[in-house]
Amino acid sequence: MFHTLLLSFSVALCGCGGGGNGDEPGAIVITASPESIEAPADGGTFFVSVKTTGKEWGAYANGDFITVTSENAASATGTITVKVAANPSVEARSGSVTVMSGAARKTIAVNQAAAEKPAYNAPDGYTLVWQDEFDSGNELNAQDWTHEVQKSGWVNNELQNYVNHKTPSGDLVTEVRNGKLRITCLKEDGKIYSGRVYAKVREGWQYGYFEASIKLPSGKGTWPAFWMMPVNNDWNTNPWPMCGEIDIMEEVGCVPNEVSSSIHTQDYNHTKNTQKTHAMTIDKAEGEFHTYALLWTADEITTYVDGKVQLSVKKSAIGSSHNQWPFHYAFYPILNLAWGGSWGGMNGVDEGALPVTMEVDYVRVFQKK
C-alpha cells in the first residue's frame, strides 16, 4: 500500500545548539511534507519529502513497528521511505520519525489504527512470545526445533523409528511445504519411520496459552499428538510420571475423530488408570484443520478444541504436592506421529494406510503481560 500526502511545515532551531526561531543567524530550518502519517491497521509504505538549510540530514524511527530509509541524505533535499507494519492489536498505537540536521530536529507523528479483531485467538492479557507459521523454507528451523531419534519400541511399544528429518533412503518424515509442517509416517525396506519434534526444547515456557492448528491423518495404527514435557529434566531423580506430562491433543486412528486431553503425574497416570483425561468426538478431525490449545497457569490446566473446553483440572481439586501437581517449571511443546503401540495399535494396524501425514498450520505461544 502506497500513500502520498501533501502537507508541510517548518521547524527552525539554532544550528549551534539549543532552541532557535529561524531568524537568528546560522539557524537551520527543516521542512517536511507531510507533518504526520495516519496508517491503517494493515500498515503500508509512506513517503516524506525533506528539505533542510543545513548541508545534510538524517532520520530514525521511534517505535518498533516503524522502519525508515533515507534517500539523498547528503544533500539539502531528499526523501524518507516510512514502512509501518500491520497492527495485530485491537488498540491503536503511535510512534514517530525524527529528522535531524545539525542541532535541528523535526518530529513526524505516526499514528496507526487498531485492528478490527485480534490477529490471534488468545485470552485477554496474553501476548504472543513465540510462533512458527511454517511460511518459509522447506525444513524446520533448527534454532527452534529438535528432532527425536529413537528406534522402534522406545516407548509404548510403538512400531515407528524416529529419525532426523529423513529416512535412510532420503524420504522426508518432516517437511515444510505450502505454509504447513508435514509429519509423515511411512514404510521403507520393511521398517516404519516417522517424526517427533520438540519446540524450544532447552528453554520451553512456564505457564501460558499454547495453540496449534492441526489436520490429523486417518488409518488404523496412527497415533498423532500435540503435548508437553518438562525442560532439562533429571530422569534419575524426577522420572516419568513424577515429572509430569501435559497431553493437549491425542487421537488414535482406530477410534476416528475422537480427540482427547490428559495430564499425568505420580499420583494420576494411565498406569494406575487414575490419569485426569477427557475425550470428545469432533466432525472431521481427520482430514480438516482444527485448533487445539492449552491454557496453563500456576493453579489450573485447561485444554480446548476449537475454543470449546476439553479438559479442566485445578490444583486445588487434585492436590498441590509435587506427586500431584508437578506443573511448576518450564515445559516444551511436542508434535509427533506415532504408529501402533499400546494405544495406537490396540486394534492392530493397517500398513495399507501408509504413508500418512499429520499437517500443522501453526504453533503459537502466548504469556501473560
Summary of the structure (lengths in Angstrom):
residues: 369
radius of gyration: 27.7
end to end distance: 31.7
largest distance: 91.8
contacts: 1224
relative contact order: 0.15
helix: 3%
strand: 50%
